[in-house]
Amino acid sequence: MTGARRLLALVLLACAYPAQAATLAIDMLEDSGDARYEAHRLDEALRLQPWGRPAAGAEVAVQESRFAAAALGLSLTLDRDSASGAAALEAALRRRYAQGVRFFIVDARAAPLAVLAQRVRDLDLLLFNVSALDDALRGPQCQPNLLHVVPSQAMLDDALGQYLASRKWRRVLVLRGPQAADRAQADSFARSARRYGIETVATRDFVPGRDPRQRERNDVALLTAGPDYDAVYVADSDGEFARDVPGMTQRPRVVVGSAGIVADGWHWAWERHGAPQLNARLRKAAGRRPTQYDWSAWMAVKAVVEAAQRTGGADFAKMRSYLRGESITLDGFKGFRMGFRPWDGQLRQPVLVTGDNAVLAVAPFDGFLDPRNALDTLGIDARESACRRGDGK
């Protein structure tokens, strides 16, 4: 190689890989006290529950995005911090914030996440919720610094409501568990049922377990006896009771909700829009089949990198404005261009209607319209929202 060619090669290399690239730092905060990750629960692999920590999804996204970040002169980094409870998570966040991190992916249940978001309102940062479905986080507990990548419970129930209506299964028996989360889930489905003209023929409370003294509340056949219905909706936030309902009902009827036909943000059997390739990468990284939580962590990183690309760098104010603006377009391998809703920070996205081993349909369904965006037929729209962030950003 001549001296001139060698010099040109060095110049091109220096342009492609700056000596002191700016850092685009992301931190993943995990609540180590989260009961969803206890070993016995992970072994059960229940529907709609995490099957492992979703950090592998974020790691895959970082690997995929490093070249795009380098083209902007940025070094993309991902760190993980684990702490138990809101106070400890806040301490970890503030330590990373002092080191320059502005984007935080949070894997925690709703209660500590709501407290954390409230306590760090004074900081210029964005939190990405990747595992809490609770509607309250998008409503009365919403915060200006909190974006929701994982679908809300309302979105999942609207997908099921549209599916039931499209199949003309309009009479539904609801089985409701004893926990507050079960009641919130049943209330969410009741809202969707009203929206799509579905009649709840009865709501019956169940209790988990095999206690013979409570047979009328733990025996599926007894719980599902009585007036006729087209489908059984099970509101079971833990999923342990729900898994025994399909095939055990008094009548041969379809089961939906927490078991049977389930609305989900992602599924390992999704086969369109590049999903098989993504699922293969997620499965290799996690050592198991991916869930909506893994996809959400992957999507959170992709959103941050997309914001950097669209704004031309790592300026936090510009990136936040893009992420929270109406011009945002994100590709999550689900066939729709997606973005965060300005009124509550929820990611607009299609929802998969799934069986155990297959995707049966994709919501929104034809015929369900919204004047703004068809994806807004899923979940709480601007007119319904109880979110009053008042952030002005």
C-alpha positions in Angstrom: 0.0 0.0 0.0 1.4 3.4 -1.0 1.8 6.1 1.6 -1.1 8.2 0.2 -3.4 5.2 0.3 -2.3 4.3 3.8 -3.0 7.9 4.9 -6.5 7.8 3.2 -7.3 4.6 5.0 -6.3 6.0 8.3 -8.4 9.1 7.7 -11.5 7.0 6.8 -10.9 4.8 9.8 -10.7 7.8 12.1 -14.0 9.2 10.7 -15.8 5.9 11.1 -14.5 5.4 14.7 -13.8 8.7 16.4 -11.1 8.6 19.1 -13.3 10.0 21.8 -16.9 9.0 20.9 -19.6 10.5 23.0 -21.4 8.0 25.2 -25.1 7.1 24.8 -25.6 5.4 28.1 -28.6 3.3 29.1 -29.1 1.7 32.5 -31.4 -1.2 33.3 -32.9 -1.1 36.8 -34.2 -4.4 38.2 -36.2 -4.8 41.4 -34.4 -7.8 43.1 -37.4 -8.2 45.4 -39.8 -8.8 42.6 -41.8 -12.0 43.4 -42.4 -12.7 39.8 -38.9 -13.9 39.4 -38.9 -16.5 42.2 -37.6 -19.8 41.0 -40.8 -21.8 41.4 -42.8 -19.3 39.4 -40.2 -19.2 36.6 -40.3 -23.0 36.4 -44.1 -22.9 35.8 -43.8 -20.6 32.8 -47.3 -19.3 33.2 -49.0 -17.3 30.4 -48.5 -13.5 30.6 -45.9 -13.9 33.4 -42.2 -13.2 32.9 -40.2 -16.4 32.1 -36.9 -14.7 33.1 -35.4 -11.3 33.5 -35.9 -9.2 30.3 -32.4 -7.8 30.3 -31.4 -10.2 27.5 -33.8 -8.2 25.2 -32.0 -5.0 25.9 -28.6 -6.7 25.4 -29.7 -8.0 22.0 -30.9 -4.5 21.0 -27.5 -3.0 22.0 -25.6 -5.5 20.0 -27.9 -4.7 16.9 -27.6 -1.0 17.4 -23.9 -0.4 18.1 -23.0 0.2 14.4 -25.9 2.8 14.0 -24.7 4.5 17.1 -21.0 4.5 15.9 -22.2 6.1 12.7 -23.3 9.1 14.8 -20.1 9.2 16.7 -21.7 7.6 19.8 -20.6 4.7 22.0 -23.7 2.8 23.1 -23.5 1.3 26.6 -25.8 -0.7 28.7 -25.4 -1.3 32.5 -27.5 -3.2 34.9 -28.4 -2.4 38.5 -30.3 -4.5 40.9 -31.9 -3.3 44.1 -34.9 -4.2 46.2 -37.7 -1.7 46.6 -38.3 1.9 45.5 -35.8 3.5 47.8 -32.9 1.3 46.8 -33.8 1.6 43.1 -33.9 5.4 43.5 -30.4 5.4 45.1 -29.1 3.3 42.2 -30.7 5.6 39.7 -29.3 8.7 41.2 -25.8 7.2 41.3 -26.0 6.4 37.6 -27.6 9.8 36.9 -24.6 11.5 38.5 -22.5 9.5 36.0 -24.4 11.0 33.1 -27.1 8.4 32.4 -30.4 9.8 31.3 -32.3 6.7 30.0 -33.4 4.0 32.4 -35.2 0.7 31.6 -37.1 -0.4 34.7 -38.1 -3.9 35.4 -40.4 -3.7 38.4 -44.0 -4.1 39.5 -46.3 -1.1 39.5 -46.0 -0.1 43.2 -42.2 0.5 43.4 -42.2 1.9 39.8 -44.9 4.5 40.6 -42.9 5.6 43.7 -39.6 5.7 41.8 -41.1 7.8 39.0 -42.6 10.3 41.5 -39.4 10.6 43.5 -37.1 11.4 40.6 -39.4 14.0 38.9 -36.7 16.6 39.7 -34.2 14.9 37.3 -33.9 15.3 33.5 -34.4 11.6 32.5 -36.7 9.1 31.0 -37.9 5.8 32.5 -39.1 3.0 30.3 -41.6 0.6 31.9 -41.1 -2.8 30.4 -42.9 -5.2 32.8 -45.8 -3.5 34.6 -49.2 -3.8 32.8 -51.2 -1.8 35.4 -53.6 0.8 34.0 -53.2 3.0 37.0 -49.6 3.8 35.9 -51.0 5.2 32.7 -53.9 7.0 34.5 -54.0 8.6 38.0 -50.4 7.5 38.8 -48.9 8.7 35.5 -45.7 10.7 35.5 -44.1 12.9 32.9 -40.8 11.0 33.0 -42.3 7.6 32.5 -42.9 5.9 29.1 -44.6 2.5 28.8 -43.3 0.0 26.3 -45.1 -3.0 27.5 -48.8 -2.9 26.7 -51.3 -1.9 29.3 -54.0 -4.2 30.7 -56.6 -2.1 28.9 -54.8 -2.7 25.6 -54.8 -6.5 26.2 -58.5 -6.5 27.1 -59.5 -4.3 24.2 -57.7 -6.8 21.9 -59.7 -9.6 23.4 -62.9 -7.5 23.3 -62.4 -6.9 19.6 -61.6 -10.6 19.0 -64.7 -11.8 20.9 -66.9 -9.3 19.0 -65.5 -10.3 15.6 -66.2 -13.9 16.4 -69.7 -13.0 17.7 -69.0 -14.5 21.1 -70.9 -11.8 22.9 -72.0 -13.5 26.2 -69.2 -13.9 28.6 -68.9 -15.5 32.1 -66.2 -13.8 34.2 -64.2 -15.7 36.8 -62.4 -13.3 39.1 -59.6 -14.0 41.6 -59.2 -12.7 45.2 -56.3 -10.3 44.7 -56.6 -6.5 44.0 -54.8 -7.1 40.7 -57.5 -9.6 39.7 -60.2 -7.2 40.4 -58.4 -4.5 38.4 -58.1 -6.9 35.5 -61.8 -7.8 35.7 -62.7 -4.1 35.8 -60.5 -3.6 32.7 -62.3 -6.3 30.8 -65.7 -4.9 31.9 -64.7 -1.6 30.3 -63.7 -3.4 27.1 -66.9 -5.4 27.2 -69.0 -2.2 27.3 -67.0 -0.7 24.5 -67.5 -3.6 22.1 -71.1 -4.6 23.0 -70.2 -7.8 25.0 -72.6 -8.9 27.8 -71.2 -10.2 31.1 -73.7 -12.8 32.1 -72.2 -13.2 35.6 -69.1 -12.5 37.6 -68.0 -15.2 40.0 -65.2 -15.0 42.5 -62.8 -18.0 42.7 -60.2 -18.9 45.3 -57.0 -20.8 44.4 -56.4 -24.2 46.0 -58.1 -27.5 46.6 -59.8 -26.9 49.9 -63.0 -29.2 49.8 -64.8 -26.7 52.1 -64.7 -24.1 49.3 -65.6 -26.4 46.3 -68.1 -23.9 45.0 -65.3 -21.3 44.6 -62.4 -23.5 43.5 -64.1 -26.2 41.4 -64.1 -25.0 37.7 -67.1 -27.1 36.8 -69.2 -25.7 39.6 -68.0 -22.1 38.9 -69.0 -22.4 35.3 -72.5 -23.9 35.8 -75.7 -22.0 35.4 -76.8 -19.6 32.6 -75.4 -20.2 29.1 -72.5 -18.2 27.7 -70.2 -18.1 24.7 -66.8 -17.7 26.5 -65.3 -17.7 29.9 -63.0 -14.8 30.8 -60.5 -15.5 33.7 -59.1 -12.6 35.6 -56.1 -14.2 37.4 -53.0 -12.0 37.7 -50.9 -14.8 39.0 -52.1 -17.3 36.4 -51.9 -20.4 38.6 -55.7 -21.0 38.8 -56.4 -19.9 35.2 -54.2 -22.6 33.7 -56.6 -25.3 34.9 -59.7 -23.7 33.4 -59.5 -24.6 29.7 -61.1 -28.0 29.2 -62.7 -28.1 32.7 -65.7 -25.8 32.2 -69.2 -27.1 32.6 -70.0 -26.4 29.0 -67.6 -26.8 26.0 -66.7 -23.1 25.7 -63.7 -21.1 24.8 -61.6 -19.7 27.7 -59.9 -16.2 27.3 -58.1 -13.8 29.5 -55.3 -15.2 31.7 -55.4 -18.6 30.0 -56.7 -20.2 26.8 -56.8 -17.5 24.2 -54.6 -14.7 25.6 -53.8 -11.2 24.4 -50.1 -10.6 24.5 -47.6 -7.9 23.5 -45.3 -10.5 21.9 -45.2 -14.3 21.3 -42.3 -16.7 20.4 -44.5 -18.1 17.6 -45.0 -14.8 15.8 -43.9 -15.4 12.2 -44.3 -12.1 10.3 -42.4 -8.8 9.7 -38.9 -10.2 10.7 -40.1 -11.7 14.0 -38.6 -15.2 13.5 -35.1 -13.7 13.2 -35.7 -11.5 16.3 -37.1 -14.4 18.3 -34.1 -16.5 17.4 -31.7 -13.8 18.7 -33.7 -13.3 21.8 -33.9 -17.0 22.5 -30.2 -17.5 22.0 -29.4 -14.6 24.4 -31.9 -15.6 27.1 -31.7 -19.3 26.8 -35.5 -19.7 26.6 -38.5 -18.6 24.6 -39.0 -14.8 24.6 -42.0 -13.0 26.1 -43.5 -9.6 25.8 -41.2 -8.4 28.5 -38.1 -9.4 26.6 -39.5 -7.7 23.5 -40.3 -4.5 25.5 -36.7 -4.3 26.8 -35.5 -4.7 23.3 -37.9 -2.1 22.0 -36.9 0.4 24.7 -33.2 0.4 23.5 -34.4 0.6 19.9 -36.5 3.7 20.7 -33.5 5.4 22.4 -31.2 4.7 19.4 -33.9 5.8 16.9 -34.2 9.1 18.8 -30.5 9.6 18.6 -30.5 8.9 14.8 -33.5 11.2 14.2 -32.0 14.0 16.2 -28.4 13.5 15.0 -26.8 12.9 18.4 -27.2 12.3 22.1 -28.7 15.7 23.1 -31.2 14.5 25.8 -33.6 17.4 25.4 -33.9 16.8 21.7 -34.2 13.1 22.1 -36.9 13.4 24.7 -38.8 15.8 22.5 -38.7 13.3 19.7 -39.7 10.3 21.8 -42.7 12.2 23.2 -43.7 13.9 19.9 -46.2 12.9 17.3 -43.6 12.6 14.5 -42.0 9.5 16.1 -42.0 6.3 14.1 -40.7 3.0 15.6 -40.5 -0.4 14.0 -41.1 -3.2 16.4 -41.5 -6.1 13.9 -45.3 -6.1 14.4 -46.3 -4.6 11.1 -47.3 -1.1 12.3 -45.3 2.1 12.8 -45.4 2.8 16.5 -44.9 5.8 18.8 -45.6 6.9 22.4 -49.0 8.5 23.1 -48.6 12.1 24.2 -51.3 11.9 26.8 -50.0 9.0 28.9 -46.7 7.8 27.5 -48.0 4.4 26.4 -46.4 2.9 23.2 -49.0 2.6 20.5 -48.7 -1.0 19.2 -50.7 -3.9 17.8 -51.6 -6.7 20.2 -51.3 -10.4 19.4 -54.2 -12.7 20.2 -52.5 -16.0 21.0 -53.0 -19.7 21.8 -50.4 -21.8 23.6 -48.3 -22.3 20.5 -49.6 -20.0 17.8 -50.6 -16.4 17.1 -54.3 -16.6 16.1 -54.9 -13.0 15.1 -53.6 -9.4 15.5 -55.5 -6.5 16.9 -56.7 -3.9 16.0 -59.2 -5.7 13.8 -60.9 -4.4 10.7 -64.0 -2.4 11.4 -62.8 -0.9 14.7 -61.9 2.7 13.9 -60.4 5.7 15.7 -60.3 9.2 14.2 -56.6 9.6 15.1 -54.9 6.3 14.8 -56.3 2.7 14.5 -53.9 1.6 17.2 -55.7 4.0 19.6 -58.7 1.5 19.6 -56.5 -0.5 22.0 -56.3 1.0 25.5 -57.3 4.3 27.0 -57.6 7.1 24.5 -57.1 10.8 25.1 -60.8 11.4 25.9 -60.9 8.7 28.5 -57.5 9.3 30.1 -57.2 10.1 33.8 -53.5 11.1 33.2 -52.8 14.7 34.1 -49.0 15.0 33.9 -48.8 18.7 33.6 -45.2 18.5 32.6 -45.1 20.9 29.7 -42.3 19.0 28.1 
